[in-house]
Amino acid sequence: MIYLKTHFLWMFLLANGLYAQGESSYPELSAKGRSIQEIIPLGWQLLSEARGDLNGDGLEDVAFAIQSPILETIVYSDGYESDTLQTKPRVLGIYFGNRKGNFKKVLQSNTFIINRSTPAMDEPFKGLQILPRGELQINFYIWPCRDCTTWSSYEYKFYYQNKAFELVEFEQVDSQRVSGEETTYSIEFRTRTMAIHTTDSDEEEPENQIIKFELLQLQSIKSLKKPFQWVFQNLHI
């Protein structure tokens, strides 16, 4: 039986369900461009950029996360106290390169690159990269507050197949400051296997568990829409 310490994430998920966000004007990214500078809207900040071959045609593709110059003020409430939080809208863009030197848009997501959702929360987005085998890796880190004793890191790996960026691997690492315990959940969706590895500071023998599961269809960036909304094997993915 899997026991998941969900207190790492409850503040983030609760806040996402409760705060009232003002209406944002997300631009429609250009359908194509000769450079990333042509594609990114005027005034928007580049948060992370990765280049590599995403579709196996031997040509350079590009993926990036950008942030609006416009501040949004969010009214935050967790049921006990209220506060305000300022964030800037974010966009994920993925473009395939062609032999003429142009980039053609394949995907735009206005929801997958998350912001802080509570005033005390650390920056959750930790960048993206294109791996040698063509996977798009996106990393997040959830530390609800500076005084909190638990935090988690998240690694998503997407592979372009079936005309979509499908989630093929996921890893979550939960860490405890006081006990020193660390639990890693590694899911390989192509082989339908999850490995759980737990260690602690007392140097006891690590606990390892392998779980096989059934899954009819892989999730994608589009179907997930946003991190941590899909509950799978007791994990928020």
N, C-alpha and C positions, 0 to 999 in steps of 0.2 A: 504493500500500500504506500502510495506517495504522500508525503506530508509537505506541503508547500507553505513557507512562511510568507504570507501575503501582506504583512504589515509594511513591506518595502514599498508597495505599490498603491495601497489603499488611498493615501492622500491624493496621489496623482489622479486615480480613476474617479474618486469622489468629486474632486474639483472640476474635472472635465465634464462631469454630469450636472454640476450645479451652477457654475458661473455663467453669467450672461455676457456674451461677447458681442461687441458692436459689429455692424455690417462692414465687411471688408470689400475692397475693390481689387480682386485678383486679376492681373492682366492675362490675356491669352498670349502665350509665348509664340514667337514667329514660327511659321511652319518650316522654315529653312533659313540658313545663313551660312556665310563663308567663314565666320569666326564666332567664338562665344561672345565677343564684344558686340556683335551685331544682334545677337539673340537676346541678351539680358536687357530688360527694360531700363530706361534712363533713370538713374538715381538708385537703382537696386544694388545691394551689397552682395558680393560673392562670398558665401560662407565656406563652401567646400567644392572642389572640382576634381574629377578623375578622368583619365583618358586610357583607352585600351580597346581591345576587340571584344565587343559584347555579343555579336551575332555570328562569329566564325567566318567572316568573309575576308579576313586579312587586312581590313581597313580600320583606321582609327575612329573610334566612337568617343562620345563625351557624355558624362553625367555630372550634374551640378545641383547644388542647393543654394538658393538666393533668398535675400531678405529685403522687405520693403523699407523705404526710408520713412514711412508714415507710422507714427506711434498709435497704438490702440490702448485705451484704458479699459480694463476689465474689472467689473465688480465681483470680488471673490467672497464666497461665504461657505464655511464648512459646517454650518448648523450651530456653531458656538460663537464665532466671531466673524466680523466682516472687515475687509480691507480692499485696497485697489492694487492692481498689477498692470504694468505697462509692457506690452509686447509688440512685435512687428510681424505682420503676415509673412509666411515662408512658402516657397515653391520648390518642388523637385522637378527637374527637367532631364530627359534622356533623349539623345540625338544619335542617329547612325550616320557615319560618314560615307561618302560615295567617291567614285574614281575621279570626279570633276573637282574634288576639294570642297564640296559643300556638305553641310550637316542637315539632316532631315529629322523633324520631330517625330518621336515614337511614343513618348509618354510625358504627360504633365500631371503632377499631383499637387493639389493645394492643401493637403491634409497630412501627408506622411511625415514631413519634417516638422516635428513637434516643437512647441515653445515651452517655457516654464508655465506651470499652471497654478502655482501658489507663490506668494511673495518671498518666502524663505527658501525656495527650491533652487538648487544649483542648475546650471545650464545642462539640459538633457541631451542635446545633439552633439555627437563627438566625431562627425565626419563620415565621408564615404570614399570608397576606392574600388577600382576594377582589378580583379585578381588575374593572374596569368592564365587560368583556365576559362576566363570569361565571366565569372560570377561578379555581380554587383554587390558589394558589401556595405551595409549601413549600420553604424554603431550609435547606441544611446547609453546614457548613464543616469540613473535615478537616485539622487540623494535629496530626500525631502527637505532637510534643514541642516544647518551647521551643527546643531546639538544632537541630531539623530544618530543612533548607534548602528544603524543598518543601512546598507545601500546595495544596489544591483547594477550590473552592466549587462547589455544586450547586444547581440550580434546577429544581424539578418543577412543571409546570402540568397540572392535571387539569380536565376539563370533564365536566359531568354530561350523559350521553347513554346510551341503551340501558340505562337503570336502573342505571347504575354511574358512578363517577368515573373516567373513562378518561384515561390519560396521553396528552396531545396534544403537549406540547413538553417538551424536556429540554435543559439547558445545563450544561456542565462547563467550568470554567476552571482549568487547571493552571499554577501559577506557580513559578519557580525563583529563589531569592534570589541565588545566586552569579552565574549567567549572565544573569539578567534576562529570560530567555525566558518567554513566556506563550503558552499554546495554549488556544484556545476551541473546544469541540465543541458545535455547536447542532443539535439534531435536531427537525425538524417531522414528527411521525408522520402527520399527516393528508395531507401531500403526499409522504410517503416520501422525504424529503430530509435529508441531513446536510451541514452546512457546517463546515469546519475552517479556523481562522484562527490563524496563528502569527506572533508578533513577537519581537524580541530587543532588547537594549539597545544594540547596535551600529548601530542605525538602518538596518539593511539592509531591502531591499524585503520587506514582509510576504508570507508564503506563504498562498495561499488555495486551498481544494480543495472541490469540491461532489461529493457521492456520492449516487446514487439507490439505493434498496434496496426489497426486497419485504417485505411484512409482512401476513400473513393476518388478524390480529386485534389490536386495540389491547389493551395491558395496562391494568389498573386498580389502584387502591389495594389492593383485596382480592386480586387475583391476584399482585401484586408482594409483598405481605405485609410486606416490609421493604426499605429502601433497599440498593442495591449487590449484591443477590443475583442479579439478571438480567444475564447477559452478552450484550450486543448490540453488534455492530460493534466488538468488542474493548474495549468500555467496560462497567464495572460500574454498572448503572443501578438 
